[in-house]
Every structure is written in structure tokens, then in C-alpha cells.
Amino acid sequence: METPENEVFRDSIGTINEDGKRNWIFPKKPSGYFYEKRKIVSYILLAFLFAAPFVKINGNQFLLFNVTDRRFNIFGFPFWPQDFHLFVISMIIGVVFITLFTVGFGRIFCGWICPQTIFMEMVFRRIEYWIDGDRNKQRRLDRQKWDAEKIRKRVLKWFIFLVVSFLIANVFLAYLIGSDQLLKYILEGPFQHLGTLIPLIIFTAVFYFIFAWFREQVCIIACPYGRLQGVLLDNKSIIVAYDHKRGEAESGRKKFRKNEDREALGHGDCIDCFQCVNVCPTGIDIRNGTQLECVNCTACIDECDHIMESINLPKGLIRYASEANIEKKEPFKLTARMKGYIAVLVILIGVLAGMLTLRNDVEARILRLPGQLYERKDNNIISNVYTFKLVNKTTEKIDDISFKLRGINGEIKLVSTNGTFEVEAQKIAEGTLFIELQQSDLSGDKNKLRIDVYSNGELIETTNVGFLGPRSYN
């Protein structure tokens, strides 16, 4: 099926030329209302990103994703492997939240919050503007032969990119192994910890590759979110949109001529200046409509508003709007789909809040030793052997820990202890214990027991175990 002429642009992407080679994008330096707001949001998020691994709440790192040790902290709450269900619900809430905002406001996450966009546009691109200059200077420098000026600028830019990439890699590592561990490795010397140094070098190389070479290709080719928006968006979603009704009118767009009556000639307000294309970091023409390459960065809005002001026409030719608003002047309102996502989000948040409230700071697990039957002792005493694991999720040591049977006479004997033990902060204590009961107290070969865990005489946890005994014959 042949592609319609006005949709041919969808057959290719702006970063690939007709020969199939990389088409480097040299976007014009953006400026304007939205860009200034984005700078404020970006620098706040950057400060948060760099500070989060080093901020602690009740001794817990604010954000930690230690996969190897299976320890996770989210907003100061520690999550252990035993809390994996809580971690999964938290991730689902994040996905539903992003989905909800995509349905309502398009790729606003990409333009304002995504780390890739923030680092690319607010860090690396600004360094590039400082060294290489704006769009036209960058294009000239790219075509320029390798003379002293070009070598000096390229080496300086690449060196700064490498330093920033190394810094980002260190922060990224702090999220994975913990800031305390990272600082310890730095003070002890990186060559003393090659197992960490090598991943750090790899992370640095990956970040350098992404921001120095791959750049906007991450959003266009690698990131699945652009494809996802095609499923989630509808004509009521607020997106960065070109008002084609106003821009094209009856006779289409036309170059600006001073003192010309455009309205009488039937031409729209778009003067075909291509500034919205020149400023776009992914090289698209927003006037073609919604495209997966558009990251909603608002650079075209600011540039178009500036052009409209300069020719005394109303701003907002490109603006945040829905297709329904442009076509029928419909105001934004919650759709049934958005209400459904909101309901799901509220339910998930309620479930997570309830689980966090019921979550114990200490978790005990006692399991009968696999493959071991009961042991018969003197005076009709039946003994079972168990392994126990006690997880201390708090930031304080728990001492004088003991086990007691509830509702039945019997004895719990800990191996290699004097009856009590302790668990360091955010650590796990493991060991072996025996439970001994009178045969007369058993109700068959399979019995359920409840064990209470005490610390300094205070009940801190309760768990259930199975107990094997001789089979009774009636």
C-alpha cells in the first residue's frame, strides 16, 4: 500500500539521510518562557539525582538499588528480598503514574523529567553551545578541516564530556553499591577494588557514548516510550501541537512579507520560517503532526512564540493543546480512560500504604531442616531440628533475642548460643535450633506450632512452624 504524499515523512527519521547514514542534528540554542522553566525543573532534578545517594533518613540511604546484595531503599524505606512484593507494587504504581500522565499530557515526562533529556539538553548540549557556538557555528565547524581551532575545540569538548560522564558513572554506582561503600573505595584507592573500578569504567564509556555520539538516537531508536505513546494517546491528550487551522487557513502557509494582507489572501499565520525545525533536538517538523520522535521539549513553542511576537501576530501557533481543542475548541477534561487509570492508581497506593503500615521491622523465618525426621529422646520427648533466619530491617541493633512457644509446653534450644543472641542493624542472623515436646502433647504426626520472638522481654515477631511426631494409631 502506497504511503499518502502528506505522510511520506513517517517513512524515515530525521537523523538518517537518504543514503542511510547518520544525519547529525545541530539544533539552534533554545530560549524563551518554557525553556527557562525547564531549566529550573532540570537543575532541581539534577540536584536531587546527585544528592539522593548521599542523603540518609534514619540511617537509610534515600535511594538504593543494590541488586547484588538484594537491598533496596526507596525514599528511605528499606526493602529486603522478603519485601519484594512491596517493591513490585511500587514499580507498578510508577508505571501506572507515567501511563496516566501520557494519556493526559503526552510525552511530558520525556521533555521535563527524563534523565536522558535533562543530561543531553541541560548539561552536554549547553557545554557544546559554550565551546562550539550556536547552530550555524556548529555546522561550519563540522565542515571545517582539522586545523588548530577545530582540534582545540573538539579535544576540550570531548575531555569535558568524559569528565562529566565519569562523574555521572560514580553517582550511578552510588545508587547500586551505596554511597558509604563508594566513598570507602575512593579513600582506599580504586586499584584496591578492581571489581568495582572496571564496572565504573564501563559505565563511564556507556554514558560518554550516549551523550557524545548516540544522543537523540536514544529517544528515537532505543527508548520504547515513543512507541508506547502511539497506543496511549488519543485526540483529547494534551501534547505539543501545531495549530494547523490557524497556521494553514485556506491557502496554506506562506513566507512573511511586510505590509502584506495575509488574511485577505487566505494564508495562515505560519510564515514557513523553519525555525521550529531548526530548534528541534530530534530534527522533526512539528507541523507534520504528532510523531514518535517528538519528546515534548517545548523548544518549538518558544521559538514560534518569538517569531509571532516579532511580526505582531498572536502567540500560541504551536502550544500545549489536544487535537480536539484545535479542531473543535474543546477544553481539556478527564476522559473515562483517565478516570479508570486514576482509580487504579488510588487503589494501588492504598494497597501499598496498607502493606507498609502492616510491615514488620523484624521478620523471622523458621524452617524444619529438610530431610530430617523427628528424634525420640528419654521421657517420651520428641525433638525436631530447624534453621532460623531473623532479618533486622531497622537501623538499630536488636539484642537479647529469644524464642518462646505459645500455647504449648516445650523447650526451644538454640545451637551455639546461651539462649539469646543479637542482630546488628540491617543485618541477618541465621542459626539452628531444636524444639522438644512431650509426645503426649502432640496430636498426631503433623502439628502446627506458633513461636514468639522476644527482644528484652518485648514481643517483636511471631511465626508458625510445622512439627513432626510419631504417627498415632487409634
N, C-alpha and C positions, 0 to 999 in steps of 0.2 A: 504494500500500500504506500503510495507516494505521500511524502510529508507536505502539508499545505505551505505555500510560499511564506506566509507570515509566521510560520512555526519552524522554519529551517534552522534558526539559531539554536534550537533544542537538540540538534543532531551533533553538536560539538560543544566543547567548553572553551572559555576564553583563554585558558592557559596552554592550549595546544594549537599550533598553527596548522595550515593546510597540509604541510609535509609530515605532520605527526610529531614534530619536535616541540620542545618546551618553548612556550612563548612567555618570556619574562614580563611580569607586571610591574610597572613603575607608577604607582598611584600618586596623584597630587596630594600634597600635605593638606589634611582636612582642617577646618576651623569653623567655629560657629557655636550656636547655643547648645546643641546636643553633644557636640564634641567636648565642650567644656564640662558638661555634666558627666559624660562618660569618663573623663579624666579623673574627676573626683571619686566616682564609684570604683574605678580601676585601682587608684592608689590606695583606697581604703581596703580593697580586697587583697592587693599585693602586700600591704602591711599585715593583714590578717594571715595570709599564706606563710609569710616569713616568720611571724611571731608564734603561730599556733603550736608548733612543736616544742617551743621553749616556755609556754605558759602552762602552769600546773594548778589544778583545783583539788584540794585535799590530798596533795601529793601525787595525783594522777596527771599525766601529760594530757593536754586538752584534746589533741587528736593523735592517735597512734594506730598504725595498721601493720603490726608485726606478724607477718604471715608465718615465718619460720618457728617462732615461739608460740604461735596461736594466741596472741594477745592483742586486743583491740580496745582503744579508748575513743569514745565519741562524746564530745562536749564534756569531758571529764569523767564520764561514766565508763568504768572498765567492763569489757565484755570478754568472757572466757569461752573456751570451746563448749562448756556446758550451757552458755547463753547464746549459742549460735542462732536459735530461733528468734531471739530479740534482734540480733544483727540483721538477719534476713528481713524481718518486718521493717526495720529502719531503712534498709535499702529499697524495699518495695515502696515505702512512703516517699522516698526521694524520687523514684521513677514516676509514681502517680502525680507527684507535685509538678515535675517537669512536663509531664504529659498534659496536665491541666493548663499550665501556662502556655504550652504550644497551641492547644486548641483555642485558647482565648486570645493570645498575643503573638502567635507565630514564633519565630526564632529569636525572641528577645533574650533568651538565655545565651545564645551564641554571641550576640552583639554586645551584651553588657556584662556577662558573668563568666563566660567560658575562659579558663586559664590560657588556652591556645590563642584566643583573640586578644586577651589582655597583654600577654607577653609579646605577641607579634606586633600589635599596633601601638601599644603604650610604652614598650621598652625597646625592642630591637628596631622597629621602624623609626622611632624617634632618634635613636643613635645614628641610623642611616641618614636621616634628614640633616642631622647635625654635621656629619662628615661629608656626605656626597652632595648635599643640597636637595632641592625640590625635584619634581618630576622631570622637567626639561634638562636640568643639570645631570641627573642620574642617567638619562638616556644618552646624553652626549658623552659622559664618562664611560658608559658601557661600550660605545662605538670607538672610543679613543684608543690609540695604540698604547702599548705598555711602556709609557715614559715614566719619568721620576714622579710626577704628580699622581698618576694612577696607581703606581706601586705603593707610594706612601699612603694614599687613602685606603687602598684595599688591605694592606697589612695592618694599619691601625684599626680599621673596622673589624676585620676578622679576629684580631687579637682581643678586642673588647668583647666581641661576641663569645669568644672562647672563655674569657673570664666570667662573664655573666652566666654562661651555660654551666661552668664549674660550680658557681655559687648556687644555682638552681638545683644542681645534682646533689649538693651537700644538704640542702633543705629537704629535698625529696628523700634522701637517705635518713634524715632525722625522723621523718614520718614512719619509716619502715623499721628502724632498729632502736629508735628512741633518742632523744636529744642528749641525755646523760651519757649514753654509750658512745654517741658520735663525738662529743667533747672529750671523752676519755681517750678515744682512739687518736684524736688530733694531738692531745697533750703527750701521749706515749710515743707518738711518731707513726705516720701512716705505713711505713715499711715494716713495722712490727705486726701489722694486721693486713696482710696481702689479700686475705679472703674478703675484706671489705674494700680495700683500695681498688681492686680490679673491677668490681661492680660499679664503683664510683666513676672510674674512667669510662666504663661503658655507658653509664647514664649521661656523662658529660658529652660523649660523642653523639649519642642519640639526640640530645637537646640541641647541640650545635648543628647537626644535620637538619633537624626540623626547622629551626629558626633562621639558619643561614642559607639553606638551599630548598628544602621541601616547601616551607612557608604556607601559602594559601592552599596548596595542594592537599594539606591535611583536611581542611574543611570540605573541599570539593570531592576528593577521591577516597580518603581513608575514613573519615567520620561517617557513621551510619545515620546520624541525626538528620542530615539533609534529606535522606530518603524517607525517614520516618515522618517528616513534616508533610510529605505528599499524601500520607494516609490520614493524618490528624487534622489538617487544615480544611476549612470549608469557606464558603463565601461570607460568613459572618465573623471570621477570625481577623483580628487587628494585625496588620502587617505593614511593613514599609512599602507603600504603594504609590504608583504614578496615577494621577487623576486624568485618565485619557479623555474623559468627557470634556474637561476644561482645556486640556493640553492640545487636543486634536481638533475639537469643534467640528465643523462641516467640511472644511477644505484641508485639514491636516496641519501639521507643524510647518513653520517657515522661519528662515533666518530673520533676525531683527533688522529693521530699517527705521531710522529716525523719522518721526513725524508721519509714519505710515498708519492708516486706519485699519488695523488688523481685523477688528470686529466687522467692519463693513465688507472686507474681503472674505470673511468666513474662516479665517485662520485662528487656531487656538493660541494659548499663551506660551506654549513651548516654542522657543526660538532656535531649537536644534543646535545648541552651542556645544553639546557633548561634554560639558563639564561634569555632569553626573556620572558619565562613563569614565572620565579621566581620574576622578577621585575614588572610584570603586576599588577596594583592595583585592577583589576577585575578578575584576575586568569584565563585568557584565553590564548590559544596558537595562536599567530598571524599567525603562519604558516598554520593554517587551513583556512585562507582567511578572508574576511570581516564578522564581527559578530556584532550583535547589542550591545553586552557588551563592545566593544572597544570604548573608549572615546577619542581616538587620542591624548593621553597624551605624546607620543614620548619616553616614558621610554625605550621601547624595541629597538628603533632606537639607542639610546645612548649606551645601554648595548651591542647590537650586534656589533656596530662600535668598541667598546673597545675590544671585543673578536677577531674581524677581525684584528685589529692592532696587538694584541698580537701573532697571528700566521702568520703575514706578508701576509695577504690577503686584497684585496681592500675593503674599507668601502662601505656601501650602500646596503648590502644584505637585510636589512629592511630599508625602506626610504619612503619619501613622493613621491608617484607615482600613476598613474592610471593603471587599468588593461590593457588598450590599450597600454600604454607605456611599460609595462612588456612583453606583448605578441608580440607586433609589433613595439616597439620602437617609437610609435607615440608621438610627442611633445604635450604639453598642448595647447589648443586653445579654443576660445569661441564657444560653440555649439549654435544651433538655439534656444534651450530651454533657455540657459543662456542669449542670446540676448533678448529674449522675457521678461524674468524677469527684465533685466536692463531697457528695455523700460518702463515697468510698474512702476518700481521704480522711474525713472526720471519723469514720468507723475505725480505720487503721490506727489513727492517732490515739483514739480512745482505748483500743486493744493494747497498744504499746504502753500507754500511760498506766493501764491497769497491771500489766505484766511487770513493769518497772517498780510499781508500788509493792507488789507481792514478792518481788525478787529478794532472796536472802543474801546477806553479805557473806554468809558462810554456807558452803554446800558440802554435804557428806555423802559418800557412796561406799556402801559395804557390800561386798560380793563374796559368795561362798567360793572357795578355791576350786577351780574346775578339776573334775576327775577324782575328787576326794569324797569318800563316803564318811559316814559318822564313825566315831570311835567309842567303844564301850569301856568305861572305867569302873573302878571299885564303887561299891554302894549304889549300883544302878544309875550311875551318872553317864549321860550321853554327851559327847563333845563333837562340835563341828569347827572347822578351821576356815577363816575368812581373810580376805585382803581388804584394807580400807584406804580411802583417799579423801583427804579433807582439804578443800580449797578455801583459802582466805582471800576474799576479794577486796578487803579493806586496806587502808594504808597504815594500819597499826598492828602490832604483834598480838596474837591471841595466845595466852598461856594457861597453864593449869587445866588442860582439856582432859575430860574423862568421858567414858561411855557407861550408860546405865540401861538395864532392861526395864521396860514399862509393862506393868500388869502381870508379871510372872516372876517367880523366884528363880534365881540362877546367878551365874557369875561370868563376867567378861574379863579375860586375861589378855593383856597386851604383851606381845613379844618384844624383848629388848628394852622395855621401859619399866618404871616402878609404878605404873598405873596411870600416870598422867604424862602429857607431852605438850609441846607448843608449836605454833605455826607462825613463821615470820610474815610480815606484811606482803601481800600479793604473792604469796608462795603456796606450794602444795606440800602437804605432809602425807606420806604413804607408809604403810606398815602391815603387820599381820596380827590377828587376834584370834582367840579361841572363845567360843560360847559353850558353857557347860550347864546342862539342865538335868533335873531328875526325870527319869523315864516316866514316872507316874504323872508328871505334869504335861506330858505330850499327848496329843490327840490323834496319833497315827504316824505314818511315815513322813508326811509333809505338814509342816507347821509354819505359820506366819508370826514373826516377832517384830515388835516395834522397839527401836533403840533411840534413846535420847542422848544428845551431845551437850555436855555442860562445859562452861568455862568459868572458873572461880565460883562455882555453885549456881551459875545462871544458865538456864536452858537457852541454847543458841541455834539448835537444829534438831530435826527428827527425821529418821529414815526407817524403812522397812526392809527386812531380810527374810529369806526362807531358811528353815531348819529341818534337816533330815533326821529321822529316828527309825527305830525298828518298826516293821510293819506289824500292826496288831491284828489278831485273828479272833473273831467273835465265835 
